[in-house]
Amino acid sequence: MIKTVGLGAFALTFGCSADGQKAPAGGGAYVLPKLPYAYDALAPGIDEGVLRIHHTKHHAGYVKGLKTTLQKLEAARTSGDMSQIKALSRALAFHGSGHVLHSLYWTSMTPGGSSAPGGALGTMIARDFGSFDAFKTQFLAASKKVEGSGWGVLAYEPMGGKLVVLQAEKHQNLAIWGVTPLMVCDVWEHAYYDQYQNRRADYVDAFFKLVDWPGVAKRLATVVG
């Protein structure tokens, strides 16, 4: 199952919420997940007050922001006014990624901690990092050295079929973690400038007429079953 994860949030990609409940197949509401432990369960490592504020204020703020942004996008589609699309796209990625990563963060911890992993995970860590201790050293260093606000991330990289440690300096970067790309349009200048010069909009229009929708449908089917 790990090969289906990509660089995303493990529980969400597997179709489960952070509290282990089955996620909706589509069109469901975004909700603040319950913690899988009490607010004081991670002390003294993380104090009750810190954990409570983090969950009920910060994470809840991402959920609220995500819902609000989706409502604004719906209104924009209804009215046909896309003048705020840049700001709304940023807000969608910011709040969506904050919600996904925080949901994974809570389930990345357990009261009292646990021993080093065995099984397939332990084998992959040893294979890809040399040893668990080597992985731990890299992960701690990466997490500590993230510039500004960010995340340390252990992720599965599907093209190489391996585990990697990443730094996320801005958790959104105009994407939502855990998504599986179904269709992409390259808008770097090398993709269109020789033909369209600075008329990117014309290029995007032309691209859209060339989309292989049956191929997109097949990719979707592999994700949703």
C-alpha positions in Angstrom: 0.0 0.0 0.0 2.9 2.4 0.7 3.5 2.8 -3.1 0.2 4.7 -3.4 1.2 7.4 -1.0 3.4 9.6 -3.1 4.5 12.7 -1.3 1.2 13.1 0.6 -0.5 12.6 3.8 -0.6 8.9 4.6 -4.0 8.6 6.3 -5.8 10.9 3.9 -4.3 9.2 0.8 -5.5 5.9 2.1 -9.1 7.2 2.3 -9.1 7.7 6.1 -9.4 10.8 8.3 -6.9 11.6 11.0 -9.0 9.8 13.6 -9.1 6.6 11.5 -12.7 7.1 10.2 -13.5 6.4 6.6 -13.2 9.5 4.5 -16.0 10.5 2.1 -15.7 9.3 -1.4 -16.2 12.8 -2.7 -17.9 16.1 -2.0 -17.6 15.7 1.7 -17.1 18.6 4.2 -13.7 19.4 5.7 -13.8 19.0 9.4 -11.3 19.4 12.3 -10.3 15.8 13.2 -10.4 14.6 16.8 -7.0 13.9 18.3 -6.3 10.2 18.8 -5.3 11.0 22.4 -6.0 13.4 25.2 -4.6 16.9 25.2 -2.3 16.1 28.1 -1.2 12.7 26.7 2.0 13.9 25.1 3.4 15.8 28.1 6.0 16.5 29.1 7.2 16.5 25.5 4.3 18.7 24.4 2.3 20.4 27.1 -1.4 20.2 27.3 -1.9 24.0 26.8 0.4 24.1 23.7 -1.3 21.1 22.1 -4.8 22.4 22.8 -4.2 25.8 21.3 -2.4 24.2 18.3 -5.3 21.9 17.6 -8.3 24.1 18.5 -7.0 27.4 17.2 -4.3 26.9 14.6 -5.5 23.8 12.9 -9.1 24.8 13.3 -8.2 28.1 11.6 -6.9 26.2 8.5 -10.2 24.3 8.3 -12.2 27.5 8.6 -10.1 29.2 6.0 -10.4 26.2 3.6 -14.2 26.2 3.9 -14.4 30.0 3.4 -12.1 29.8 0.4 -14.2 27.1 -1.2 -17.3 29.2 -0.7 -15.7 32.2 -2.4 -14.6 30.0 -5.3 -18.1 28.7 -5.7 -19.4 32.3 -5.7 -16.8 33.2 -8.3 -17.8 30.3 -10.6 -21.5 31.3 -10.2 -20.9 34.9 -11.1 -18.2 34.3 -13.6 -16.0 36.9 -11.9 -12.5 35.4 -11.6 -10.7 38.7 -10.8 -9.6 37.2 -7.4 -8.5 33.8 -8.7 -4.8 34.4 -7.9 -5.6 35.2 -4.2 -8.2 32.5 -3.9 -5.9 29.9 -5.4 -3.2 30.8 -2.9 -5.7 30.7 -0.1 -6.9 27.3 -1.2 -3.4 25.8 -1.3 -2.4 27.5 2.0 -5.4 26.4 4.1 -5.8 23.0 2.3 -2.1 22.1 2.9 -2.2 23.3 6.4 -5.2 21.1 7.1 -3.7 18.0 5.5 -0.3 18.3 7.1 -1.7 19.0 10.6 -4.0 16.0 10.3 -0.9 13.9 9.5 1.1 15.6 12.3 -1.3 14.5 15.0 -1.2 10.9 13.9 2.6 11.0 13.6 2.8 11.0 17.4 1.6 8.6 20.1 1.8 8.9 23.9 5.1 7.6 25.2 6.5 7.2 21.7 7.4 3.9 20.2 10.4 1.8 19.3 12.2 2.0 16.0 10.1 0.5 13.2 10.5 -3.0 11.9 8.8 -4.7 9.0 8.6 -3.1 5.6 9.1 0.4 6.9 12.2 -0.5 8.9 13.6 -2.4 5.9 13.0 0.6 3.6 14.6 3.1 6.1 17.7 0.9 6.3 17.8 0.5 2.5 17.3 4.2 1.7 19.2 5.9 4.5 21.8 3.2 5.5 20.4 2.7 9.0 17.7 4.0 11.3 20.2 6.1 13.2 21.4 7.7 9.9 17.8 8.5 9.0 17.2 9.9 12.4 20.2 12.2 12.1 19.1 13.5 8.7 15.5 14.0 9.7 16.4 15.9 12.9 18.9 18.0 11.0 16.4 18.8 8.2 13.6 19.6 10.6 15.8 21.9 12.7 17.3 23.8 9.7 14.1 24.6 7.8 14.2 28.3 7.0 11.4 30.3 8.5 8.2 28.4 9.3 8.0 24.9 7.8 8.0 21.2 8.2 10.4 18.2 8.3 8.9 15.5 6.2 9.4 11.7 5.6 7.8 10.9 2.4 7.6 8.1 -0.2 8.8 9.2 -3.6 7.0 7.0 -6.2 9.2 7.6 -9.2 12.3 6.2 -7.5 10.3 4.0 -5.2 12.1 5.2 -2.2 11.8 7.1 1.1 13.1 10.7 1.2 13.4 13.4 3.9 12.2 16.8 2.7 12.0 20.3 4.1 8.8 22.2 3.4 9.6 25.9 3.9 6.1 27.0 2.8 3.7 24.2 3.3 1.5 25.2 0.4 3.6 26.3 -2.6 0.3 26.5 -4.5 -0.4 22.8 -4.0 -2.3 20.6 -1.5 -0.2 17.8 -0.1 -1.4 14.3 -0.9 -3.0 15.2 -4.3 -2.4 12.9 -7.2 -1.9 14.9 -10.4 -4.4 13.9 -13.1 -3.6 16.5 -15.8 -1.0 19.2 -16.0 -0.2 22.1 -18.2 3.4 23.3 -18.4 3.4 27.1 -18.4 7.1 27.7 -18.2 8.1 29.9 -21.1 10.1 27.0 -22.7 6.8 25.3 -23.3 5.2 28.0 -25.5 7.4 31.1 -26.1 8.9 30.1 -29.5 5.4 29.8 -30.9 3.2 32.1 -28.8 5.8 34.6 -27.5 4.1 36.4 -24.5 0.6 35.2 -25.3 0.4 32.5 -22.6 -3.4 32.7 -22.5 -3.5 31.6 -26.2 -1.2 28.7 -25.5 -3.3 27.6 -22.5 -6.4 27.7 -24.7 -4.7 25.6 -27.3 -3.5 23.1 -24.7 -6.9 22.6 -23.3 -8.3 21.6 -26.7 -5.6 18.9 -26.8 -6.4 17.2 -23.5 -6.7 13.4 -23.5 -9.8 13.1 -21.3 -10.0 9.3 -21.5 -6.4 9.2 -20.2 -7.3 11.6 -17.4 -10.3 9.3 -16.6 -8.1 6.3 -16.4 -5.8 8.0 -14.0 -8.7 9.0 -11.8 -10.0 5.4 -11.8 -6.6 4.2 -10.4 -7.0 6.7 -7.5 -10.7 6.3 -6.6 -11.1 2.7 -7.6 
